[in-house]
Amino acid sequence: MAYTILVADDEKEIRELLCLYLEKDGYQVLEAADGYKALSLLEKEEIDMALLDIMMPKMDGFRVLKKLRETSNIPVMILSAKDQDADKILGLDLGADDYLTKPFNPMEAMARINSHIRRFYSLGVKGKELKQLQVKDLKLDTEACMVYQGEKPIDLTSVEYKLLRLFMEHPGKVFTKQQVYENVWGEEYAIADNNIMVCISRLRSKLSSDSTAYIKTIRGLGYRMEKDSA
C-alpha cells in the first residue's frame, strides 16, 4: 500500500532528511513544524504512522501522542534528543511504539519505520481491512469482493477490483503509476507499463460515461479518487 507518514519536528533539516528517505522508499509524507499542526494533520488526514519530536513549539510531542491515543492506534515513533530513560519510559507509557534518540542514522530510522508498517498493517492490527468501503455512490464489499453503484452490482475483473479498492481505501490521495502498479500487480515497477492506463480507462468506463467522475488523472503525478459528493 501507499502509506502516509507524518514527520513532526521543529527542525527543518530533520524533516527534509526524513522526507528524502521516506519518499525514496515510496511513502507519502506530511510535515509539521509544531505540535498543533501535527495534531491537526492527524485529525484531518489519513495517516498510517507518525514520527514525533518531543520538544516542539505550541504543543510537545508527548501531549500530541496522548491526544492521538484517544482515537487512534497507528504506529508512533518518537524522535528526540532526550535520551534519559525516564523520557523513553514516559513516551512508551503514553503509547509510543518506538523511541529513537537524536542524532540518529537515517538508515536505522527507515529500518524501524518499515518494520512497524510491515508488522502493523500486514497483520491487520489497525483493521485496515474494512468490510465495506464507500465513496460517493460506490460501495465495495471486501468480504464478498463485490462493488455496487447504489444498489446495482458492477461486474469488474480482478485487476479492476484491485484498482478500485486501492483508490477507495484512500480517497483524495494521489497515487503515482509506480505505486499503482506495485500495489495492484504486486511487482516492481521497472519500466513504463501501458496496462495501468488501459485498466484504469476500462474501470472508468464501467463506473460512468464521464471519465473524471470518480478517478481523476493528475497531470505529471498520477491518479486520484475523487471523494466529493457527486
C-alpha positions in Angstrom: 0.0 0.0 0.0 1.0 3.6 -0.4 1.3 4.6 3.2 1.4 8.1 4.5 3.9 9.1 7.2 3.6 12.3 9.4 7.0 13.8 10.2 6.5 16.3 13.1 9.7 18.1 14.1 10.6 21.7 14.5 14.0 21.2 12.9 13.7 21.7 9.2 16.8 19.7 8.5 15.4 16.7 10.2 12.2 16.9 8.3 14.0 17.3 5.0 16.3 14.3 5.7 13.4 12.0 6.7 11.3 13.1 3.8 14.1 12.3 1.4 14.5 8.8 2.7 10.8 8.1 3.1 9.8 9.3 -0.4 12.6 7.3 -1.9 11.0 4.2 -0.3 7.7 5.1 -1.8 5.9 6.7 1.2 3.8 9.8 1.1 4.9 12.3 3.6 3.2 15.1 5.5 5.2 17.6 7.6 4.5 19.6 10.7 6.9 22.1 12.5 4.9 22.3 15.7 2.6 20.2 17.8 -0.7 22.0 16.9 0.0 21.4 13.2 0.8 17.8 13.9 -2.4 17.2 15.8 -4.4 19.0 13.1 -3.0 16.8 10.4 -3.6 13.6 12.5 -7.2 14.6 12.9 -7.9 15.6 9.3 -5.7 13.3 7.2 -5.5 9.6 6.8 -2.1 9.0 8.3 -0.6 5.5 8.7 2.4 6.3 11.0 3.6 9.3 12.9 7.2 10.4 13.8 7.0 12.8 16.7 9.7 15.0 18.1 9.2 15.8 21.9 10.4 19.4 22.1 8.1 21.1 19.6 6.7 24.6 20.0 3.0 25.2 20.8 2.4 21.6 21.9 5.1 19.0 22.7 5.2 15.5 21.3 4.0 13.8 24.5 0.8 15.9 24.5 0.2 15.2 20.8 0.8 11.4 21.4 -1.6 11.4 24.4 -4.3 13.2 22.4 -3.8 10.9 19.4 -4.1 7.7 21.5 -7.6 8.8 22.5 -8.8 7.9 19.0 -6.1 6.0 17.1 -3.7 3.2 17.4 -1.4 3.9 14.4 2.3 3.2 14.9 4.1 6.1 16.5 7.9 6.6 16.8 9.3 9.3 19.0 12.4 11.1 17.7 14.1 13.1 20.4 17.4 14.5 21.7 16.2 13.5 25.2 18.0 10.3 25.9 17.1 9.8 29.6 15.4 6.5 30.5 12.6 8.5 32.2 11.7 10.2 28.9 11.8 6.9 27.0 9.6 5.2 29.6 7.1 8.1 29.6 6.9 8.0 25.8 6.3 4.3 25.7 3.8 4.5 28.6 1.8 7.2 26.7 1.5 4.7 23.7 4.6 5.2 21.5 5.7 2.1 19.7 9.4 3.1 19.4 11.8 5.7 20.6 14.8 6.9 18.6 17.3 9.4 20.1 19.0 12.1 18.1 21.3 12.2 16.3 20.2 9.0 14.5 21.3 7.1 11.5 18.6 7.6 8.8 19.0 4.1 7.6 18.2 2.8 11.1 15.2 5.1 11.2 14.0 3.7 7.9 14.5 0.1 9.1 12.4 0.7 12.1 9.7 2.5 10.2 9.5 -0.3 7.6 9.3 -2.8 10.4 6.5 -1.1 12.2 4.5 -0.6 9.0 5.0 -4.1 7.8 4.1 -5.7 11.2 1.2 -3.4 12.0 -0.6 -3.5 8.6 0.4 -6.9 7.3 -1.1 -8.5 10.5 -4.1 -6.3 10.2 -3.8 -4.7 13.6 -5.3 -1.4 12.5 -8.3 -3.1 11.0 -7.4 -1.5 7.6 -9.4 -4.4 6.0 -12.7 -2.7 6.4 -15.7 -4.9 5.5 -17.2 -2.2 3.4 -15.8 0.9 1.7 -17.9 3.7 0.3 -17.0 6.7 -1.8 -19.8 8.8 -3.4 -22.4 6.3 -4.5 -19.9 3.4 -4.8 -19.9 0.6 -2.2 -17.2 -2.1 -2.1 -17.7 -5.2 0.0 -14.3 -6.5 0.8 -15.5 -9.9 2.0 -17.7 -10.7 -1.0 -15.4 -8.8 -3.4 -18.4 -7.1 -4.9 -18.8 -3.5 -6.0 -22.2 -1.7 -6.1 -23.2 1.6 -7.6 -26.2 2.5 -5.5 -27.9 -0.9 -5.4 -26.7 -2.0 -8.8 -23.7 -4.5 -8.8 -20.8 -3.7 -11.2 -19.0 -6.5 -12.9 -15.3 -6.0 -12.6 -12.2 -8.1 -13.5 -9.9 -8.9 -10.6 -7.4 -6.2 -11.6 -10.2 -3.6 -11.9 -11.5 -4.6 -8.5 -8.0 -4.3 -7.0 -7.6 -0.9 -8.7 -10.9 0.4 -7.4 -10.2 -0.9 -3.9 -6.8 0.8 -3.8 -8.4 4.1 -4.7 -11.4 3.7 -2.4 -9.2 2.9 0.6 -7.5 6.3 0.1 -10.0 8.8 -1.4 -8.3 12.1 -2.3 -4.8 10.6 -2.2 -2.7 10.8 -5.4 -1.0 7.5 -6.5 1.9 7.5 -8.9 1.9 4.9 -11.7 4.7 3.1 -9.8 2.6 2.9 -6.7 -0.5 1.8 -8.6 1.5 -0.9 -10.4 3.3 -2.2 -7.3 0.2 -2.3 -5.2 -2.2 -3.9 -7.8 0.1 -6.1 -9.8 2.4 -6.9 -6.9 5.6 -6.5 -8.9 8.4 -4.0 -9.0 7.7 -1.2 -11.5 10.8 -1.2 -13.7 9.5 0.4 -17.0 6.5 2.4 -18.1 3.6 0.0 -18.4 0.6 0.8 -20.6 -1.5 -1.7 -18.7 -2.1 0.8 -16.0 -3.7 3.4 -18.3 -5.7 0.8 -20.2 -7.1 -0.8 -17.0 -8.0 2.5 -15.4 -9.7 3.6 -18.6 -11.8 0.4 -18.6 -12.6 0.8 -15.0 -13.7 4.4 -15.6 -16.0 3.4 -18.4 -17.7 0.9 -16.2 -18.3 3.5 -13.5 -19.5 6.4 -15.6 -19.7 7.9 -19.0 -17.8 10.8 -17.5 -14.1 9.6 -17.3 -13.3 12.1 -14.5 -16.3 11.4 -12.3 -14.5 9.0 -9.9 -10.8 8.6 -10.8 -9.1 11.7 -12.0 -5.7 12.0 -13.8 -3.4 14.4 -12.0 -1.1 15.6 -14.8 2.5 14.7 -14.2 1.7 13.0 -10.9 -0.7 10.1 -11.2 -4.3 9.3 -10.3 -6.7 10.3 -7.5 -10.1 9.0 -6.4 -12.5 12.0 -6.1 -14.1 12.0 -2.7 -16.6 14.9 -3.0 -20.3 14.1 -3.4 -21.5 13.6 -6.9 
